[in-house]
Structure formats: structure tokens, C-alpha cells
Amino acid sequence: MEQNKQNKELTAILEVSKVLTSSIDLERNLTSAMSTLGSLLEMQRGCVFLLDSESEQLRIVAAHGLTKEEIMRGKYRIGEGIVGRVIKSGSPMIVPNIGDEPLFLNKTGSRPNKDGISFISIPIKLKGEIFGVISVDRIYAGENGSVDDDLRVLQIVSSLIAQFVKLWETYKKVEREKDQLKSQLKERFSFPNIIGESEKFQSILKSVVKVAGTDATVLLLGESGTGKELIARALHYESKRAAFPIISVNCAAIPQNLLEIELFGCVKGAFTGAVSKRIGRFELALGGTIFLDEIAELPYDLQAKLLRVLQEHTFERVGSGIPIKADVRIITATNKNLLTEIKEGRFREDLYWRLNVVPIMLPPLRERVDDIALLTDYYLRKFNKDYNKQVTFTEDVLKTFISYSWPGNVRELANTIERLVIMADGDLIDKDNLPFCMFTFKTDKLDIIEHNSNSLNDEVEEIEKQRIIKALKEQNYVQNKTAKALGITQRQLGYRIKKYGVALK
């Protein structure tokens, strides 16, 4: 008989531990645990009370042998009744016969006849932290066990429940933080937070809005620093895939011999040193978006594998022949002219047409002069907040910003403002505090421009023309070197030479 009783106890404890680790669903797991105790240990009724830290009230979250109405009535304040006293003291309480105990309140109304029912209540606690109370009505029939047996089993069960509740609370906290971060990211990269009111930039945003809700492959074109990754993230967070991750890969920043593994992963033993399976970026992005920046730097042989992903929507880990469904949206970006890359044999034409479903050309900052004041105000406020300062710019500073060509585009503007805020000795930045490079290309002719009556666009174009002429002279009229020096493509340089009628010697 004793052996049979012990076997039941061990079985009950084992089954409760299995139930509590079966999922992260609090009420379902605790209800299953109480049902397991009831069926294996002849428990008439049992409840798990958890403490609400805000209301300081105990409520039943799981029960065995009670109706829904009875569960709803089972609420106690700290110190109220047996259950309330247990959580206040942190010690178990045993009532041999609840009919003789005036402290037993029977709030649930589940015991119309209280005589002959024993009641045990034990705190659910872990390392001094009390989460609630577990209470039961007579786990064993009297002839099959003692109160000490009940107490011993319940203490083990309460310890298991405490560990599960702590794990559940940690999980819920992480989930809340994750949701908050997602919300913040979505807000940060939503279209209203992309700064630009110029006609050219607003035209770009209209295209972005149209394509965001689709799964179409997007090719972002433009110089470095024009905000290609910002637009890629906006496309993701405004899409139906926003709940899933966006994974960014800079194809120029990863060694070519590692890029395939980085993108597609590998299986254990695929090559010397592959001691374990590795998950690639495409697999991490499943359900979401993968952003391939600097796509022109993708090795030629790897371009064929990317083409297969686009065509067949599957990929394989290195060393494996098992296809994995590529449920991802692909967004790519480059600051190079891909048609030139194709012509010179560095980029596959068939891949280009697969990537070029929706091309979006982001204009350089010098072509969206109307946005410079807005961007300056945004970054000035941002860095003042970041560095706890109150720096302001004079009108001359803003005029210089507008007249400067910004070869590094928005990134250069942001970096310049951050540097000025950090290094500022006072609260006012004037023209003398600006970097020397912003005045390097200034000529006598430009001084005259500042005083004539031409429009702002005319002034900017004249500045750009003079800078191109100066750069051509410095590079002995070698156009590819001149383009690199100016931070633009050779094609863009050729267009401007023709536009401004610049003589080539």
C-alpha cells in the first residue's frame, strides 16, 4: 500500500512537470496541472491563486473541481482568509476541518457543507519572491495518507509552479519589449518620418507608397548617403511582412569566400571547419524582407544562385541538396550603374532584369536643396537631445549648407551637424566654425553669385558647374577620376558636362 502511494506521488509530480513545460500558456498549463493532481491523487478541489501586484489582490487563475462562476468569486486581499494570510506570512497553513475554522471564508461557495473537509494552502515562491498560493481540499482519503504526505507533495508542486510562473513572467516581459521595439521601429521608419518636402523627393515617396504593400522586388539606386537603407526599411515596415524581420546584408562588407555561407547558410561538414549547421541570412529573413545593399559587389558566380532564388523561390544551404522555400521579399540597392557593370562583364544581365522590377532612383542632396533646411533642423534637434546641448546655427551657416554640394549627401550632413554639436564651445555656431572643406571650392565668381538676383536653383547650378570645372582641371580632364573625386558616377558627370556646356580642353 505504501509503495503504491509513493508511486502515485512520483507519477503526479512527473506529470505536473511535463504539463508545465509543454507550452508557455499560463492558464492552460496550470489548469492541466491541477487536473493531473485531482485525477492521480484523489483531490476533491484545488486552486492556483496568483497575486496581481497592482491591485494587491489574489485571484484564481486555474482550478480543479470548481465551476466558472465559483472561480470568478475566488478573490482575496492580502491577509484576508486563509489564502490571504498564507501570502502575507509566506508560510503554509493546514486546516484539518474547515467547518471548525472561522478564518475559512469559502468565498467561491464551492463547499456548501464544510464539515469533514481538510484544507491545505501553500505559498508559491521562488528565492524569496512570492507569486501566489496553491490550495487543495484533501488530496488523499484519510486511510491512504497523512497531512504530512499532502504537504510534501504540494511543496514540490508549488516549487515547480513557481519556476513556471517566473519563466512565464520573463517571457511576457520580453514579448512586451519586443512589441514596443517593433512599434518604435515601425514609427521611426514610417513614411511621415522620412524627411523631405522637395518636389523631387515627394515624387520618390509616392512611388515608395505604391510599391510598399506589394511583394515586388525593388532596386534602390543612388549615390552613397542618399538614404537607400532608410527607404528599404520603410518599405518593409509599411508592408504585410512588417511582423517578421528585415535582414540587411552589405555585400561589399563580407569577404567573397564567406558571402555564400552568410547568405544561404551551411550544413555540418560542408567544408573543412564547418563543425555545426549555420543558418544563413535568407533563412533568418523567412516571412520578412532581405535587403541586399551594394548588390553590384556580389561575386559573379554567386549572382547565378541569387537568380535562382528569384526565379524558383527556393535556396539550399551549402553542402545540402534540400531546397528551402524562400518566403522573403528582396530589396536591393547600389550606387553603381548596373548597365555599365553588365557591359563590362561584372554583372549578369538576366539578374539585372529580375532585380529591376521596380527601380527607385534616390536623388542626391544637391538636387533636393529645398530639403536641406528641414534636414538641418531635424538633425540639430536630434543631436542636441542626444548630447544634452542647446546649440543653434546662424543664418550664414544655413546659407553655407544650402550652397554646399554635399558629396556625402544626407549622411555627410548628419555627420557634420553631429560633429558641430559635440565640438561646440557655446550655444551658437557661426560660419567660422564650419569645416574648411565646405569652402575649398569657393571662387571669386561664387562670391559675385551671392549678391546677384538669380534664383536659388540658378545659384546652386552655377556652384555645381564651377566645382566640376575645377575638379576636371585638377584631374587633367580624366573623367572617371573626376567623377570619383566628386563622389558621383561617370554617367552623372557626363550628363552635367553636357548640361552646363563645360569645355573639355
N, C-alpha and C positions, 0 to 999 in steps of 0.2 A: 504493500500500500504506500509506504514512504517513498519507495523508488518510483512508483507511478506518479506520485505528486511532484517529485523533483523533475521528472521528465516533462511533465506538463508545464512547469515553471520555465524550464530552459527553452522548451518549444515556443512558449508565449513570448519570451524575451527575444528569441531569434526572429520570430515572425514580425514582431513590432519593429525591430531594427531594419528588416528588409522593407517593410512598408514605408518607414520614414526616409529611406534612401531611394525610393522608387521614382520620385519626382520632386519638384520644388513647389508643388501646390499645397499650401498650408492647411486649409480646412479639409481637403480630401484626404491628405496623409494622416492627419490627427484623428479624423473620424474613423478611418480604416484601422488605426492603431487601437482605438477604444473598442471597436467591434471585435478585433482579434482577442483582446483581453477578455471581453464578455463571453465569447464562444469557447475559449480554451480554459478559462479559469472560473467559470460559473459566476461571473459578476452580474449582479442584477441591474445596476446603473453605474455609469461613470461619466465624468465631465472633465474637460480641459478648459480652465479659465485662463485667459491672458489679460495682462494689465495694459490698459490704454494710458500711456504716460501723460497725455494732455489732459484728459478728464479725470485721471486717477481713479478709474473705475474698472472693476473686473467684469468681464463678460464671457459667456460660454462660446467657444469657437468650434468645439467638437464634443459630441456626446454619444453615449450608448444607452438605450432604454428610455429615452425621453422623446416626446413629440416636439414638433417645430414650435408650437405655442409655449410649451414648457421651457424650451431653450431660450426663447425670446424674453421670458420673465426672469431668467437667471442672471441678474446683475447685482453686484455688491460693491460698496465703497470700501476703501482700506479700513480695516478694523471692525467692519460690520459682519456679524455672524461668525461661524466657524471659518469659512473660506477667507473672509476679510482679516481675521485675526492671524491666520497662517501666513498670509503675505506680509502682514505688519511685523510679525515676530521672526519670520524666516525659518520657523521650526514646525515639524509635523504635529498634527493633533489627531487623537483617536477617541471616538465616542462609541463605547460598547453598545449603548442602546439610545438612539436619538430621541425616543419617546420620553426619556428621563432628563434630557439636556435642554434647558431653556434657551441656551445660546443658538441652538439649531433653528433656523428661521424657515426652512422649507419654502423659499421664495418661488421655486419652479412649480410647486403644487403637485409634484410627481409622486408624493408619498402620502396618500390620504390616511393611511394607518401607519404611524411611525414606530409603534412598538415592535421590538424584536429585530430591528434593523441596526446593524453596526455601520459606523461611518469612519472612513479614514481620509484625511486630507494632508497632502504633502506639497511643499513648495517646489516649483520648477526653477532651478537656479544653476548657474554655471560661474565658477570663480567669483562668488560673492554677488553676482548680478542676478536679481530675481525677475523672472519673466511672467510668472503666473502661478497657478495652483492646479494640481490634479487631485480629484476626489472620487471615491468609489463607495458603493454600498455593498458590503460583504462580498469580497472576492470569492471566498470559499464557503461551502456549507460547513457548519461547525465541526462535524465529525471528520472532515478531510484536512483541516489545517487550523493554525492559530493566527492571532493578530500579528505575531512576530513574522510569520510567513508572508502575510499580506504586506506588511511594512517593508520587508526586504525586497520583495519583487517590485513594489511600487517605486521604491527609491532608485532601483536600476532603470525602470521605465522612465521615471521623471528626468533622470540624467540624460537618457537618450533623446527625450523630447526637448530638453533644454539646448542640447547641441544642435538639434534640427532647427529650433526656433531662431537661435543665433545665426545659423547659416542662412536661413530664410530672410532675416532682417538685413544681413550683409548683402545678399543677392538683390533685395528690393532697393537698397540704398544705391548699389552700383547701377541698377536699371534706371533709377530716377536721375542719377548723374549723367548717364549715357543719353537719356532722352533730353535732358537740359542742354548737353553739349550739341546734340543734333539740332535742337531748336535754335541754339545760338549760331551754329554754322549756317543753317538754312537762312536765318535772318541776315547774317553777315554777307552771304553770297547771293541774296535775292536781288532782283533787278533794281528795286528802288535804292539799294545801297551801292550800286555801281555808278560812280560819279561821272557825269558828262552831259552837258546840255547843248553842245555844239550840234549843228545840223548833221554833220558827217557822223558823229558818234551816235546820235539818236537813230540814224538810219541803220547803223550796225545793230543796235539793241532791238530794233523792230525785227530784224532777221533772226536774232537770237531767240526772241519770244516765240516766233513762228515755229522754230525747229525744236524748242526745248521739250515740248510734250510728246515728241516722236522718238523712235529708236534709230533715226537716220544717223549714219556716220558723218561726223563733222570734221573738216580740215580747217584749222585756225592758222591764218597767215599773217605775218607782220614782223617788224623788227623786234629785237630783244627789248624787254621792258615795257611793251605796249599793253600788257595785261592779259596775255593768252590763257594763263592758268586760272586767272580770276574768272574769265568768261567760261572756261571749261567747268569750273565748279558751279557757276551759276546755272549752266545747262543741266548739270546733274541734280542740283537741289530743287530745280523747278520741274523735274521730270517725275514720272511714275516710279522711278527707281530710287528716289531720294531716301527711302528707308534702309537701303543697302549701301555698302561702302563705295567710295570713289578712291581708286588706287592710282597714284601718279608714278610714272616712270620717266626719268630723264635718260634717254637713250645715249646721250653723249657722256654721261657721268659714270657709266658702268663699263668696265673692261669688256671688249668684244667677246673674249673667250668665256665670259661668265654671263653674258646677256641672255642667251637662250635658256639657261637654267633659271635665271632671275625671272624671266617671263613665264616659262612653262613648267618649272619645277623638274625634279628628277626622282627616280626610284633608287632604293638602296642597291649599291653595286653597279650602278650605271657606268661608273668610271672609277679609276683609282682615287681613293679619298672620299667616295660617296658612301659614308658609313651609315647613313639613315635617309629616309624619304624626305624630300624637301618640297614644300608647297610653293608654287610659282605665283606671280602677281595676277595672272589671268584667273587662277583658281580662287585667290583671295577676293577678287572682284566679282565673283559669281552673283548674279542678281542685280549688280550695280553697274558702275562705269569704270573703264580703264582709260586713263589719259596718258598717251604716249607723246611726251614732249621731245623736241629735237628729232623728229622722225627721219629726217634726212640722214642722220648719223647711224641709222640701223644698218648693220652689215648686209651686203648684197644677198648672201646665201640665206640669211635669216628673214629677209623680205619675202622669200617664197613661202616660208612657214606662216608668216602673218597673213599672206594672201589666202592660204588655205583656211585659216580661221575665219576670214571674212566671207569666203565662198561656202564653206561647209559647216560653219558654226561649231566646229569641234577642234580640239587640240590634244596632244599627247605629252605626257611627261617624258623627259629624256630617259631613254633606256626602257620605255614601256610602249607596247603596241595597243594599249587600251585607250580608246577615244573618250574624252571628257567633253560633255556638252558645254559650249562657250556661250552661256546665257549672260552676255555682257554687252554694254553699249561701248563702242570705240570712238574716242575723240583723239585726234592727233594735232600736232602743231609743229611749225617750223618757221625759221626766219630766213630760209633759203628759197631760191627759185627752183622748184622741183622740176620744171620743164627743162631748165638748164642742166640740172643734175641728170635727168634722163638722157639728154643729148650727149653728155659727157660720159655716159655709161655707169653712173654711180647709183642710179635709182631705177627700179623696174617700172616700165610704163603701165603694165597691167595692174600693178599695185596702186599706182597713182590714180587711175580711174576708179578703183574701188574705194579709195580714201576720199576722193574729191566729189562725194555725193552732194554735200552742202559746204562749199568753201565760204569762209568768212574772213575778209581782209580787215585787220585792225589798223587804223591809221596811226602814224607816229604823232607824237605830241605836238610837233611843229605844224602839223596840219589840223590841229584842233586847238588853236590859240585861245578860243573863247572859253576853253575849259581850264586854262592854267590858273586863273584866279580862284575858281571853285576848288580845284585840287590843292592849291596852296592853303586855302582856308581849312580844308579837311585835315591835311597832314599837320598843320600848325597846331590845331586843337588837339589832335591825337597825341603828338609828342609832348606838348605842354602837360597833358594829363599823365602821360607815361613817366615823365621826369619831374613832375610836380613843379612846373615853372609857369610863368605868365609872360612869355616872350611875344612881342608884336613886331611887325615889319613896317618900315616906312613905305610911302608911295613909290619912292625911287627903286626900292627892292622889287616891288611887284612889276614895275616897268621893265626892269632888267630881266626878270623871269620871263616876261612876255616876249622880249626881243631875242632872248637866247634860244638856240635851236634844239637844245636837249637831245644830243645824240643817244643818250641812255634812256630817253623817254621818261615815262612816269616813274620808273624805278630810280632813275637819276634824280628826279625832282624830290622824291620821298627821302632818298639818302641825303641830299643836300640840306633839306629842311631839318632832318633829324640832327645832322652834324651842327647846324647853326644853333639849334635849341640847346644841345649839350654843351657847346663851347661858349655860349653867350655869357658875358660878364654882367650884363644888366638885363633889363626887360625890353630894350629897344634895339632892333637890328637895322642898321642902315647900309647903304651901298658899299661902304668901305669894308664891311665885314664879309662880303661875298667872296667866294673862291676866285683866284686870279684867272682860272681857265675860262670863266664866263666873260672875260674882257679880252681874251687873246686875239680874237679875230676882228676887233673893232678897228675901223679905218676912219680917215677924215670924212669920207663920203657918208659913213653911217652917222657921224656927228651932225652933218647937214640934214640928214633924213629926219632926225628927231625934232627939227624945228620947222619942217615944211608942213603943208596941209594935206598930204596924202592920207588915204585911209590906212587903218592898222594892217589890213591884209597886204596892201602895197608895200608898206614898210617891211613887213616880215619877208615878203618875196625878195625885196632888194637886199636884205641882210643875207638871205639864203644864197642869192646869186653871188654876192661878194665873197662869201665863205667858200663857195665852190671854186671860184676863180683863184683864190689864194691857195686852196688845197691842191689844185691842178698844177700850179707853179711849183709848189713845194715837192710834188711827186713827179716832176718832169713830164707832166701830161700823160702819165701811165694811168689809165682809167681804173683798172682793177685795184691798184694801190690807193688811188684817190678815194675810191668807194669805201675801202676798208678804213682809211683814215677818218672818213666822215661818218662811219657807222651805218652805211646804207649799202644796198646791193648795187652791182654794176648796172643792172637794168634800170634801177631807180635813178642812178646818176645820169645815165644816158638820156632818160626822159627829161630831167631837169636841164641838162646842157642844151637840148633841143628847145625846151620851153623858154629859156632865158636868152637863147641865141648866143651862147658863150663860144668865143672863138678858140679853136684848138690849135694855137700857134699860127 
